[in-house]
Structures are given as C-alpha cells and as structure tokens.
Amino acid sequence: MNVLLVGGGGREHAIAWRLAQSPRLSKLWIAPGNPGTAAFGENVEVPVMDFDGIVALAERVRADLVIVGPDDPLGAGIVDRLTAAGFPTFGPSGAAAQIEASKSFANELMATAGIATSVSASFDDPDAAKAYVRSAPYRVVVKADGLALGKGVTVCDDVAQAEAAIDAAMRDRAFGVAGARVVIEERMYGRETSAHAFSDGVTVRHMPFSCDHKPVFDGDLGPNTGGMGVYTPPGWLPEAAAEAIRRDVTERAIRALAEAGRPFRGVLYPGLMLAADGPRVVEFNARFGDPETEVLLPRLRSDLLDICDAVAHQRLADVPVEWDEAASVGVMMASPGYPGAYPRGAVISGVEDVDRDVQVFFAGAGRDERGRLVTNGGRVLCVVAQGPTVAEARERAYDNVKRISFEGAHYRTDIAARADEPLAVSLAGLPR
C-alpha cells in the first residue's frame, strides 16, 4: 500500500516507525515530516493546513490510505476533503472532531450522553466569565474553547488567577481565535489517565491506559505544556475503574456521536481524572495523543497499517488488535524557555549513543544548512524505553536521556515516579 501520513511531530515519527514494520507497506510519504520520519519514508514539504496541497500530494503519490495525525487539520475538516476526493482516510470527520475542537460541544455531548465530568459553563464575554468565577463556590479551571496545542488550560488556585487567565485568553488572545470563547469548569482533584481507543464508528478497540505529565516542572508545578513525559501502564488504576471508563466513557461517547450523526472513525481518547467519587472526563481528544503515542505504539503487537486501513474502511471488527505486557516510559527533552518563547538551532548530540532498543522520537527537531540535527521547537525529542516494569523502564529512559544534549535542554526528573503509588494513597486528603 502507498500511505500518506500527515504531520511532523513526535507522534508522527512514532506512527511512521510503526507503519514501516508492516509487510503491506509499499511506500510511505510524510507531510511535512521531520528528520526522524525521513528514515522510514519520503518527507514532502506540504504544511498540514494546506488542504489543497495535501489532496494534490495524495493524488500524485496515488495514496491507498491517508493517516492524519494533528488536531488542527482534523478539526478544520481535512478528512472530509480527502474522502470527497476519493481517498480512504484514518481520522474523524470535521463534525466528529468537534469533540476536541470545541470544549463546549464536548460538554454538551457529555451532558446528553450521561458521561461524568465537571460542572462547566461557556462564555463569549470576559466580564460575564469573571462574574461567574467570583460567584463559583469552588476553584475553577479556565479553558480556551478551541484548539491551543495543549496549552490553553489554566488550573486556578484563586479568583485572581482565574481572572488573569480569562483576560489572557479573551482579551490578549494568547491562544488566538481558540480563546475567543472560554469554558469555566469546576476544578477536579485526583490522578489523571488517558484512555485511547480505535473506532470505525461502531466497533471500539481499546488501547492500554497511559499517564501524561502536563506541567512543565517536577512536582506538577508551572504552566501546562503539550506533555513532558508519559508512562504505561498505570498499575495504580483499579480494573473496575478501567472497565467503567471503557464502557461508560469511551464507548458511550462513540455511540453518542453516531446518534448525533457524527460517526467517529480514528482514535478517540478521553483524558480522565480518577477522583474520590470515581472517574470523570477532563477533556476529549480526537486523535493519537502526543507524547502518549510514543509509549503506546512500542507495545502494539498487531500491524498498525492493518488497523488504520480497517478503521478507514469501517471493518475494524475483522482485525485483531493485541498489546504486549511490557511497560513503556517516555521522557520529553525541551528547549530553554518552553512553554514560553524559546530559541531554535541548537545542535543536538548523543542521539546515536542511546541503546539500540531505545527509541528517540523527534517532536521539534530539524537539520541546519550543514545537515546537523538541531532544535526546531519547544518539545524537542522524546526518549522512550521499555521494561518488564514501569520502574525498570523509567530507569532505562533516564539513563539514555543523560546521553543526549543540546544547549539549555531541560526535562522533568519525576516522570513515572508515582506509577506504583496506590490510588487510595494519592487521593488521601485531596478536596472533593
């Protein structure tokens, strides 16, 4: 099969790496790709939001399947354009992708479907939003309604912080048009997990659970990022809670989208909070997570190309989806200043020194005029190691992180440090 993969981050590097292992793959093109994806196919400099260019590229390479990675083109309807042009595509329609692209739509869907989440309200006027937080009997979370690269969320400790977040989103437009509307939610307390699943609109095949670390600094301090590290599986997650999430959240959302005339085909993953009163949804995402993909795909036993092809042709029920029992830990190395302003062009060294069975997925890396690997983004690369336990995978990941360097590199040192802490212990003393 000729396959076109849309995207250029660490998620797409991991997808390309896994697709290249399929005996069914004839050739892979990646638009725009990165230095890591170039090892598995041909990079083509077409921006992900250039829909005309993406369709023209699919026509030129005679793509048998298109796989779309990032959230922005999905929310803007790239799958609709590709399918209208006759290309089988892995990814949700623009209407179905609104479960991520609009937090207010997602909240309305959850209310209709009876999916547990926090109390929330949406606002187009900043003064009304501020009045709401001043009267709320709980601490709040302020979210840009649209897509903001994982950064449009402020978890607030007091009213002043909430009002500042509202001004940043709605008046200063820190997140562009994504912050023109904000969603104010009751702050939830507990432990977070991600629940990825493949779906062709009817059949659902669940992936292992994983746990991302959003804040930039150790101890979950500092502003949110696109993700500073991740591990799988969370040994602290009770099987009863896991089954409730699969049944009452993911599968219920797939059914609700179908009933709303928005059948979901691709990867759906809710981010959830395991609170004292059970699991509640923090947000829905309409694609593979990043960096979750980087630790999940090494655990996949089945052929990823077979799965994506089956989803695009609505025959997922006919394809096995199997996972191994290994643990996987990924640590993200970031540029100085991230998630704020950061420099580019720092030379990256040591990637060739990692263990042969450790993966280094490029999230924000490029080549300079001399062909050297250099930084080209905030989150630069994700170092992923496997092991029989999370603790062993974690030790191997950090051992290999220390072999890689670039000027000003920073990373969290506590990724997966609490992986073995029982849920009851971590919830003890938290507000309800």
Secondary structure in CASP SS format (residue, H / E / C, confidence):
PFRMAT SS
TARGET T0000
AUTHOR 0000-0000-0000
METHOD secondary structure of the structure
MODEL  1
M C 1.00
N E 1.00
V E 1.00
L E 1.00
L E 1.00
V E 1.00
G E 1.00
G C 1.00
G C 1.00
G H 1.00
R H 1.00
E H 1.00
H H 1.00
A H 1.00
I H 1.00
A H 1.00
W H 1.00
R H 1.00
L H 1.00
A C 1.00
Q C 1.00
S C 1.00
P C 1.00
R C 1.00
L C 1.00
S C 1.00
K E 1.00
L E 1.00
W E 1.00
I E 1.00
A E 1.00
P E 1.00
G C 1.00
N C 1.00
P C 1.00
G C 1.00
T H 1.00
A H 1.00
A H 1.00
F C 1.00
G C 1.00
E E 1.00
N E 1.00
V C 1.00
E C 1.00
V C 1.00
P C 1.00
V C 1.00
M C 1.00
D C 1.00
F H 1.00
D H 1.00
G H 1.00
I H 1.00
V H 1.00
A H 1.00
L H 1.00
A H 1.00
E H 1.00
R H 1.00
V H 1.00
R C 1.00
A C 1.00
D C 1.00
L E 1.00
V E 1.00
I E 1.00
V E 1.00
G C 1.00
P C 1.00
D H 1.00
D H 1.00
P H 1.00
L H 1.00
G H 1.00
A C 1.00
G C 1.00
I H 1.00
V H 1.00
D H 1.00
R H 1.00
L H 1.00
T H 1.00
A H 1.00
A C 1.00
G C 1.00
F C 1.00
P C 1.00
T E 1.00
F E 1.00
G C 1.00
P C 1.00
S C 1.00
G C 1.00
A C 1.00
A C 1.00
A C 1.00
Q H 1.00
I H 1.00
E H 1.00
A H 1.00
S C 1.00
K H 1.00
S H 1.00
F H 1.00
A H 1.00
N H 1.00
E H 1.00
L H 1.00
M H 1.00
A H 1.00
T H 1.00
A H 1.00
G C 1.00
I C 1.00
A C 1.00
T E 1.00
S C 1.00
V C 1.00
S E 1.00
A E 1.00
S E 1.00
F E 1.00
D C 1.00
D C 1.00
P H 1.00
D H 1.00
A H 1.00
A H 1.00
K H 1.00
A H 1.00
Y H 1.00
V H 1.00
R H 1.00
S H 1.00
A C 1.00
P C 1.00
Y C 1.00
R C 1.00
V E 1.00
V E 1.00
V E 1.00
K E 1.00
A E 1.00
D C 1.00
G C 1.00
L C 1.00
A C 1.00
L C 1.00
G C 1.00
K C 1.00
G C 1.00
V E 1.00
T E 1.00
V E 1.00
C C 1.00
D C 1.00
D C 1.00
V H 1.00
A H 1.00
Q H 1.00
A H 1.00
E H 1.00
A H 1.00
A H 1.00
I H 1.00
D H 1.00
A H 1.00
A H 1.00
M H 1.00
R H 1.00
D C 1.00
R C 1.00
A C 1.00
F C 1.00
G H 1.00
V H 1.00
A H 1.00
G H 1.00
A C 1.00
R C 1.00
V E 1.00
V E 1.00
I E 1.00
E E 1.00
E E 1.00
R C 1.00
M C 1.00
Y C 1.00
G C 1.00
R E 1.00
E E 1.00
T E 1.00
S E 1.00
A C 1.00
H C 1.00
A E 1.00
F E 1.00
S E 1.00
D E 1.00
G C 1.00
V C 1.00
T C 1.00
V E 1.00
R E 1.00
H E 1.00
M C 1.00
P C 1.00
F C 1.00
S E 1.00
C E 1.00
D E 1.00
H C 1.00
K C 1.00
P E 1.00
V E 1.00
F E 1.00
D H 1.00
G H 1.00
D H 1.00
L E 1.00
G E 1.00
P E 1.00
N E 1.00
T C 1.00
G C 1.00
G C 1.00
M C 1.00
G E 1.00
V E 1.00
Y E 1.00
T E 1.00
P C 1.00
P C 1.00
G C 1.00
W C 1.00
L C 1.00
P C 1.00
E H 1.00
A H 1.00
A H 1.00
A H 1.00
E H 1.00
A H 1.00
I H 1.00
R H 1.00
R H 1.00
D H 1.00
V H 1.00
T H 1.00
E H 1.00
R H 1.00
A H 1.00
I H 1.00
R H 1.00
A H 1.00
L H 1.00
A H 1.00
E H 1.00
A C 1.00
G C 1.00
R C 1.00
P C 1.00
F C 1.00
R E 1.00
G E 1.00
V E 1.00
L E 1.00
Y E 1.00
P E 1.00
G E 1.00
L E 1.00
M E 1.00
L E 1.00
A E 1.00
A C 1.00
D C 1.00
G E 1.00
P E 1.00
R E 1.00
V E 1.00
V E 1.00
E E 1.00
F E 1.00
N E 1.00
A C 1.00
R C 1.00
F C 1.00
G C 1.00
D C 1.00
P C 1.00
E H 1.00
T H 1.00
E H 1.00
V H 1.00
L H 1.00
L H 1.00
P H 1.00
R H 1.00
L E 1.00
R C 1.00
S C 1.00
D C 1.00
L H 1.00
L H 1.00
D H 1.00
I H 1.00
C H 1.00
D H 1.00
A H 1.00
V H 1.00
A H 1.00
H C 1.00
Q C 1.00
R C 1.00
L H 1.00
A H 1.00
D H 1.00
V C 1.00
P C 1.00
V C 1.00
E C 1.00
W E 1.00
D C 1.00
E C 1.00
A C 1.00
A E 1.00
S E 1.00
V E 1.00
G E 1.00
V E 1.00
M E 1.00
M E 1.00
A E 1.00
S C 1.00
P C 1.00
G C 1.00
Y C 1.00
P C 1.00
G C 1.00
A C 1.00
Y C 1.00
P C 1.00
R C 1.00
G C 1.00
A C 1.00
V E 1.00
I C 1.00
S E 1.00
G C 1.00
V H 1.00
E H 1.00
D H 1.00
V C 1.00
D C 1.00
R C 1.00
D C 1.00
V C 1.00
Q E 1.00
V E 1.00
F E 1.00
F E 1.00
A C 1.00
G C 1.00
A E 1.00
G E 1.00
R E 1.00
D C 1.00
E C 1.00
R C 1.00
G C 1.00
R C 1.00
L E 1.00
V E 1.00
T E 1.00
N C 1.00
G C 1.00
G C 1.00
R E 1.00
V E 1.00
L E 1.00
C E 1.00
V E 1.00
V E 1.00
A E 1.00
Q E 1.00
G E 1.00
P C 1.00
T C 1.00
V H 1.00
A H 1.00
E H 1.00
A H 1.00
R H 1.00
E H 1.00
R H 1.00
A H 1.00
Y H 1.00
D H 1.00
N H 1.00
V H 1.00
K C 1.00
R C 1.00
I C 1.00
S E 1.00
F C 1.00
E C 1.00
G C 1.00
A C 1.00
H E 1.00
Y C 1.00
R C 1.00
T C 1.00
D C 1.00
I C 1.00
A C 1.00
A C 1.00
R C 1.00
A C 1.00
D C 1.00
E C 1.00
P C 1.00
L H 1.00
A H 1.00
V H 1.00
S H 1.00
L H 1.00
A C 1.00
G C 1.00
L C 1.00
P C 1.00
R C 1.00
END
